Amino acid sequence: MSFDSEVKGNLTDRKKLILKAVIEAHIETGEPVGSKLLTTNKQIMLSSATIRNEMAELEEMGYLEQPHTSAGRVPSEKGYRFYVDTLMEDYQLNASELSLLNSLLSSRLSAIDKMVEKASSVMAALTNYTSLAIRPKPKKVVVVRFKTLLLGDYDFLLIMITSSSVVNTKNIRTREPIDAWQLELLGAALNRFMVGVDINDITLPMIMQMEIAAGRGAPLVSSVIKCVYEFVSELNDEIDFEGVNRLLQYPEYSDMELLRDMLRLFERKDDIINIVAGGRRDATNIYIGSENRVDEMKSSTIVFKTIMAGGRPVGAIGVIGPCRMDYPKVVTTLEYLTGHLSEIA
């Protein structure tokens, strides 16, 4: 998502210097940046008038915008994108940040999903943005326990608990009346023949054996098998968010309608999972504002990276926050974590 060489060539070194200074000042203060403030920048040895002219030209080129209520300017999405692709410098992690990161990495939690979840929590703490952790759906999904519960004469509840501790319930409606004894026989047959069995390994002879074992519950077996298949196909990658309340600290989310939209997005989850699924696995992905295909994200940035182990993805972590994001710190922290997690996964 980089600009081509022709667009990059439109900016002189002086314009790049001023654009970088404007963006970093705006990230730090959250306020529009004027030429007077930039004259205090020791790297910019220019008069206020020259800086104003350069900022005006940067605005005409689409890299800066001028809020109606201010004489200062703020970066546009195009300006942020150019900064991320071209101007951003590496962030140097300080001693306390490295200590927190290394403490996580040396904890040797037993499962990678727990490491990913903890890494997301650390990302939220260090960057002060909302963080996300994605754990892929396991390739092999098996049910470790079945339960049944009679709800009425014509319906019952099927409860399935998987090896990854996912619990799913299905309300099954029957054509003929059923009773508790039928369900008890059905449950016993399911736990005898289907516990620990990959759904793809279920065969017709196995189904016939279950029907025999289920006795009076045999007519219910086919409906249960269908529900198990549906349940497995519905399983998606799991995503958790940490520090959603951190959004309240940023004036960009003072619009209550925008904040409500973001909260609904976090509840839906699938849209963000799809954004991450569409990213590059070999790079840190940064989607700024309208670069996101989800309407609720038009005023936000999402930065994420996939954790790879043995050539396959084992999770992803990232952050969501305003377009006015501390990109150097976020990218450096994210790459440090994902790189080390890939080594120990």
N, C-alpha and C positions, 0 to 999 in steps of 0.2 A: 504494500500500500504506500509506496514511495512516489514522490513526484518525479517526473522525467527530467532529463538533463536540461531541456529547454527552459522549463519553469524555474529550475534551480539557478540557471544562468541569468535570470532576470534580476536577481538580487546581488547588489555589490557587497563587498565585505563590510562596508559601513552600515548598510541596511541590515545585514545579518546580525551585526553587533547590537544595533538598536532594537531589533525585533527580539533577540534573545533577552536583552535587558528588560524590555517591557513585559515579556511573558513571565520571567522569573520574579519581577517585582509584583506583578498581579497575582501570581500564585501565592506569594508570601503575605500580601496585604488584603487581597480580595477587593481592592479598590481600583478604579480607573487610574491609569498612569499618565502623568503629564511630563512635559519636557523639563520642567524645573527639577523634578525628582531625579531625572536621569543625569542632570549636570553634577549630581553628587556621586555618581558612579565613577570610580577611579579609572575604569577601563575605557570610558568614553570621554576623550579630550576634545569636546566640541562645544560650541556656543549653544545657548538655548534656542536661538533662531534657527540654526542649522538642524538641530534635533527636531524642532517643530516641522520643518520642511520635509525631512526624511520620514517622520511619522505620518504626515499628510499623504506622501507618496505611497507608503506602505498601506495606508487605508484605501487609497484608490486601487491598489493592486489586490485588495481583498484579504490582506494578512491581519489587519487591525480593524476594529469597529469603534465608533464613538457613541456612547450612550447619550440619549437626548438631554439628560439632566446634568451632564458633566463635560468639562473641557478636556478631560483626560481620555485615554483610549484603552480598550481591552482587546485581547487576542480574539480572532475569529477561529472557527474550526480549521480553516485553511492555515492560519498562523500556528495553531497548536500542532497540526499535522507536520508542517515544515520543521517545527522545533523538534518534535519527536524523531523525525527521520534524519535530520541534518545537524541540528545545533546542540542537542542535549549532550551533556557531559556525564561521565560515570559518577555515581554517588559513592562516597567513601563511608562505609559502615563504621560507626564509632565503637568503642570498647564495650559499652553496655548492650548495644544492639547485637554485636557479635556474640557476646556472652549468652544472651537469650536464645539466639539462633542455635548456637552450638549445644546449649543445654537440651534443646528439643532433639537435635540430631544424635546426641549421645544417649538418649533415654532408652533406645532400643525397644520400643513398644512391640508387642508380639505380632501385631497385624498391620499391614501397610495402610488399611483404611483408617485405623486409629492414628497413625502417623500423619496422614493427609488431613484428618479432622483437626489434630492438634496444630499442624502447620498453618491451617487457615486461621485459627485463633491467634497465633503469633503474628500473622500478617495484619490482622485487624488492630492488634495492640501497637505494632511498630509503625504502621502507616496512618492510623486513625481514620481509615475508611471501612466500609462494609466489605467483609471478605466472603469468599465462597469456596467450598470444597466439594469436589465431585468424585464419587467412587463409582466406577463402571459396574454395570450389571454383571454378575458372575456368569461365566460361560456355561457352567453346569449348575442347574437349579434342581434341587431335590426337596421333597417334602419329608420332614422328619416326624410329623405327627398330624393325624386327622382327628377332628372332633365333629360331632353332629348334635344339633339341638332342634327339637320339635317346636315349631312355631304355631301350627294349626293342623287341621285335618288334611290340608292340601299343600302345605309348604314347610320347609325345614331349612335350617342354617348349616352350611358346610364351612368349617373353620380349618384352614391350612397353614401350618407353620413350616417355613423353609429352613434350610441349613444356614442361611444368612440372617436368621432371626426375623425375617419379614413375615408378618401375619396378615392373611387375607381372608375375608369372609364372602360367601356367595349365598344369596337367598334363592333357593331352588323351589320352583312351583311344580307340583305333580298333577297328573291327570286323574289318578285314582287316590282314594283316601289312604293315609299312612298312619302308623302308630309308633310309639316309642320303641317297641320290641324290634320292629323292622330296622329302625335307625341304629339300634345297638348292634344288630347283626351286620349291617352295612359298615359301620365304623370299625368293627373288628376285622372285617375282610380287607378294608382299605389299609389299615395299619399292618396287616399281615403281609400283603402282597405289594404295596406301593411305597412304603416307607423306604427312603434311601435309593429309590430307583429313578434314574433320569427319565424325564417325560418322553424323550426320543427312543427309549428302550422298551416302552410298553408295547406288547404284542397282542394279537388276537387270542392266542392260547391263554395268555395271562389274564385277559379280560374274562374269558370263559371260566377260568379257575375261580376268579373273584365272584362271579355270579353264582357258582355252585356253593362257595363258602358263605355267601351272603344269604342263602336260603330265601326267606320271604322278602328280603331286601334286594334280591337280584334285579327287579325291574328298575331300581334306582341307579345301578352301576353306570349305565351308559351316560346318564345325565351328569354324574359326578366326573367321569373321564373328560367330558366336554368342558366342564368348568375348570378342571386342572389345566387343560390346554390353554384356555382363555386367560387364566391367571398368569401363566408363564409368559405368554405373548404380551401381556400388559406390563410386565416388569420393565422399568426404565432405569437409567442411571440414577443414582441417589445424589441429591444435592442438598447441602446445608449452608445456611448463612450465619455469619457471626458479626455482631456489632451493627445491626440494622439501625439502632438508635443514633449511631454516629452521624447519620445523614442530617440530623436535626441541628448539628453544629454549623452547617454551611448555609449561608444566606441564599444560595441557589435553590434550596428546598424550602424556603419560607412560604412559597406558594402552596397552600394546603391541597389544592387539586393535583398539583404535580407530585406532592408527597404521597397522597392517597394512591395515585397511579403506580408509583414505585412499590408501595406496600402490597398492592394487588399483584404486581408482577412477581414479587418474592413468594407470594402464596401460590401462584400458578406454577412456578418453577420451570415448566417445560420450555418456555421461550428462551430462558437463559441457558438451559441445557442444550438447546438447538444452536445457540450462538457459539457455545464452546465446542460443540461437535463439529461445527463448520470451520473451525480455526485450523491453523497449521500446527502440526505436532512437533515440528523441529524449530519453532521460533516462539518468541514472546509476542503474543497477539495484543494489539491495542486498537480498539474501536472507539472513535471519538464522535460524540453527538449523533448526527444524522447518518454516520457510517453504520450505525446499528440499524438493523432491519425492523426492530421492535419500536413501535411508536412511543412507548413509555420511556425509552432510553434516549430520546432525542436530545435531552439536556444533560446527559451523563456520559461518562467514559467507563468502559470495562477493560481491564487488563488481566490476562490470564495466560497460563502456560501448562502444557500437559506434562505429567511425570511419566517417563518411560522406563521400563525395566525389561531386559531381555528382548528388546525389539517390539514390545507391546505396551499400550497405555495402561497404567494402573491407577490413574486418577488425574486430577487437575486442581490447581488452586489459583486464586486471583482476587482482585478487588474491584469494587464498583464505587464510584464517587463522582463528584462534579467534573466537568471538563477542565476546570481550574485545579488540576491535580499535580502533586509533586511527582512528576513522571520519573526523574532520575532515581529518587529513593524507592519508589514502587518497583521499578524495573530491576534495580540492583538487588533488592531484598528478595523479590520473586525468583530471580535467576539463581541466587545463592541457595535458596531453599530447594527449588526443584532439582537443581544440579546435584546436590548432596543426597536428596531423597532417592533420585534415580540410581545412585551408586549403592545405596544400602537396601533398596527394595528387593 
